[in-house]
């Protein structure tokens, strides 16, 4: 760049902008090649040559679509380069900016945008990595909802049913508990740091560790049964140990059974979340509350103390201060916590994989666990098209619920 | 209630003392509650740690006994020297986990702060669009990229290599966001002096911004280390041979293999938990600030 400025004639930006255009198109096409919907396997991936042959055979439409995008992006970039080339300062900022952003852009275009485009394409195909993708139309999406007519194909519907119960129970409880703990810790006191650290400990360790410990707690000969037996024993109530993670009886089923109502297993959708599923919910609440508690605590410490003073002077009691001052000010963070909670609960996996494997009677089956099984071919041949279709349906559901929550929370707190 | 009391009773010494006792009682109850919650929060770790010293019969005995009859320290060495074949040993898994966590955390800090500098300190076309795009990608559920990323790794033959976890983890929107917010809060005076002295952006980035951003960098470092250490679903998909397992994956295998030997499974769990817990108790300030910071962005 120093050399170019030396010349008496102002250099034109045409050549550099052409170079920029070409390099952007090349980089994007290489990333597209990596994500091209072709079959894999040692024979195809033996060399660049064999892979390119395979791309030519199956992925030409995909490559053309991506090439269009790449040309548009390249053109926009080239025009910008041409525009700022004459101004040394702006030129430096443009090039430094994109140089600094390049690791992020490369990673995100390859592993987020590229793979999503690939997944979108594959979701309309039959595909198992090791054979060529064949067009399937809407078959994969239709298969997801086939459970409505064919009860033997109900896995995905039941998994949605399970995670929606999970969300409905876990998100409100963990949000409320997190607020309560944060308020409790926010008062001036001694040893606050210590309490905060201890309360946060369950959120630090991996969910695998916590889940394993809880599986042990939930054994028929475990501490949970021991706790109930001892505690209820003080009141003279006897308690039969429960096989917590193996009990398929549903919440609604448990409520109506004493009234002589029986819900047959064909009507699983009336049974509610099973005991096993609720046991996992409890464990999840235990590990997530501390994280959200810290977020609320940070928000509480940002609240101007003068607001509390004013409320006190106006004669508000503690509860009124909490309702009318604290809660409305926590609105943004509450929204964030419920949205994060929703995204997390609808995608629950670790606990299911380690504790129940989707059982008993599929009452802890979840969409991500199903997707995982489909992709690895656990119960049936590998079906990547179906797995990606399930993932997109799940994503739409997640967007829907986060949108609804946004509206509810924004409206719900307007009255103050 | 306190306000009502004050209105109804005439102001004299006895009221002050009863007020004082109510306050004392409240403080006492508050601490009692805090201690009770604290016990609940750490009880899984305490019970599990004690459990590691029990025999396999004691650990599933009902009713359970709090302490083992004899402390079986050899459980720990037994797990440490376990060899499940094909190079699958605990020291190896510990190394895999620590190695991946360190590399990913360092890369996130390096590339994350580069991107953050571009967002916070430069002005160029497309900057806002890319920043908003980045915020948008944070809303994409992980389930969507899981399968196609796995296909990509399979095609590139990166399954069972460290690369499969390092490449996608080199830099992430979360780290960039945290660092950008912090960089924006750094006053510009120092850089202006540097610019007058003819410093390049690279020099300003290295000599001015990075040293000043140490708290944010430590926060990102710690949170990313913890995130990778605790990752489960991706390592479970990508790392399939015993030699390459990380602790979390090894534990899930372990649990199936030693179904009735809960004492050994719990030792494995503690091997996983202890390093992170130690790190947390040393750096708890940065952890908590990091989590709080991700909250404030909302």
Interface residues (C-beta under 8 A of the other chain):
Chain A: X34 X35 X38 X40 X42 X45 X76 X77 X80 X83 X84 X90 X92 X93 X94 X96 X97 X98 X100 X101 X103 X104 X105 X107 X108 X110 X111 X112 X114 X115 X116 X118 X119 X122 X129 X181 X184 X185 X187 X189 X193 X195 X196 X197 X198 X199 X200 X201 X202 X203 X204 X205 X206 X207 X208 X209 X210 X212 X213 X214 X215 X216 X217 X219 X220 X221 X222 X223 X225 X226 X229 X230 X241 X290 X291 X294 X295 X296 X297 X298 X299 X302 X315 X317 X332 X333 X335 X336 X337 X343 X346 X347 X349 X350 X353 X354 X367 X368 X371 X372 X375 X376 X384 X387 X388 X391 X392 X394 X395 X398 X399 X402
Chain B: X1 X2 X3 X27 X30 X31 X33 X34 X37 X38 X41 X42 X44 X45 X47 X48 X51 X59 X60 X61 X62 X63 X64 X111 X112 X114 X115 X117 X118 X122 X123 X124 X125 X126 X127 X130 X134 X137 X139 X140 X141 X142 X143 X144 X145 X146 X147 X148 X149 X150 X151 X152 X154 X155 X156 X157 X167 X168 X170 X171 X173 X176 X201 X202 X205 X226 X229 X230 X232 X233 X236 X237 X248 X251 X252 X255 X262 X265 X266 X269 X270 X272 X273 X276 X277 X280 X281 X284 X287 X288 X291 X292 X293 X294 X295 X296 X297 X298
